[in-house]
């Protein structure tokens, strides 16, 4: 494969030369038509008795071809056809999430192609009109258009703050903040001129959670059913093990036996609470850069052999434990036992608590400030799971200094420990 020159003018010339030769795949093949310039990730020639035909492969990091990829591929198809090339296929080359790394450095099979040639034809046919409209728009003044869902799907537009600056103020408590189906409800009631949760009628047919939120906002009070929390957790056996994982997911797997985007735990925190209220803390963090699963699994089996394993959104922790059991069969029985003992504080909280400042969210970082504002994530260097992944990658990099790695270790331990202690505090405040 040959990569064309990064300089665009030189790239056009070099691409023309490589297309003329048609003897090898071209990386970042560059073409222009009617002021539209494209760079095709991979352009592959195929010799036929009638000359050369070409295969377009647009590489994406997603696990499948997406609807929004069609426009990008259609534009490339249109430009390359206008340059006189015959296109035999056009595909999105994406990550094959079923791929398993079996040998270090051997990534054969990690990509899969999804052909979209049949889907892009009609889209490509309208590109001439799209280009004309774009040119007319650029020749005039700044267009005025209403902001909406198109500003954030499939990705957020970087100009959204500029375009929304002149929008009228929205409702204080928009219906879209209602969990799960808020967007659909906002569209439904917006058509009837109702945009604020507080203005929804009592017979709006809301589900129990949405109705609790509505009543909380109308009455400007916090909803709390301490008895409901106690009843829901009455059968949780002691000791209570408050557990949280931090994970890393590589698009290109790093360790043998892992798949693209597999969530690999590199850290856990566990606050272990006895029935008398006494609490001890156990934590593990592996910043070696090696596969951390064996280290994490070995320490997990040191947790108490009985008692409820309490999590926030239990599906995630259960999957981490099951995956560890499969990856480290030596501890399979103990890890699967932890899975069976895992319970979830999130649905208990949803059913029995709501504070207006949650604004429809039941993430732990939305609930915690309403019950224990002194536990502020803002004071931490690592404030969320995304940041945890970023500093983990920094820590395992070969050029990370010993001093910086020590700082990251401390920051990650503070963050993960805050997550498990947050659950303890949330429960205590709801049942006080």
Secondary structure, 3 states (H helix, E strand, C coil): CEECCCCHHHHHHHHHHHHHHCCCCEEEEEEEECCEEEEEEEEEEEEECCEEEEEEEEECCCCCCCCCHHHHHHHHHHHHHHCCCCEEEEEEEEECCCCECCCCCCCCCCEEEEECHHHHHHHHHCHHHHHHHHHHHHHCCCCCCCCCHHHCCCCCCCCHHHHCCCCCCCCCCEHHHCCCCHHHHHHHHHCCCCCEHHHCCCCCCCCHHHHHHHHHHHHCCCEECHHHHHHHHCCCCCCEEEEEEEEECCCCCCCCCCECCCCEEEEEEEEEECCCCCEEEEEEECCCCCCCHHHHHHHHCCCCCCCCEEECCHHHHHHHHHHHHHHCHHHHHHHHHHHHCEEEHHHHHHHHEECHHHCCCCCHHHHHHHHCCCCCHHHCCCCCHHHHHHHHHHHHCCCCCHHHHHHHHHHHHHHHHHHHHHHHHHHHHHHC
